Amino acid sequence: MKSKYDRQALKLEFFQSEIDEVYNFLAWKFGEKAVKWNLKNKVKGWSKEKQEYKDKILQKALEKRAKEEAKSLEIPIDQLMKAKKAVISLFMNKLNKVLAQQKTDENADFNVKEFEKILKVIKTELGEPTNISKTDATIKTEPIDESLLIRN
């Protein structure tokens, strides 16, 4: 016995429609009185399948958006290294000012050993030699381009 309806085409049309309940879709498509119980039994479970399908599509869309958002937030390593060097250089400049002030003001509250430790950490981070002479504790640095600190 051949079916009056092409169930595969009907299912596809239901999935593409805005109607979430299969019985409402059938009533819309064929009219309430035209829908036979025989057809209703053959489409049982389609509403649940459609909801699962929509959930799956939504999940994929959310994952795709999250990946795109994460990618847009990525910062290339060379930019990170420039920013790191810029921040460390600014900190070194500040330390140099304090060291220069210590040389001119004998009464300044200052611990050279603590600054030497800090400068060693900074130089290690920059990949520079860590030897600091006690006679000249200042470090020569290039002027820093502060625009490197601002992310575009």
Secondary structure, DSSP 8 states (H G I E B T S, - for coil): ---SS-HHHHHHHHHHSS--SHHHHHHHHH-TTT--HHHHHHTTTHHHHHHHHHHHHHHHHHHHHHHHHHHHH---HHHHHHHHHHHHHHHHHHHHHHHHHHHH-TTS---HHHHHHHHHHHHHHHT------SS----------GGGGS--
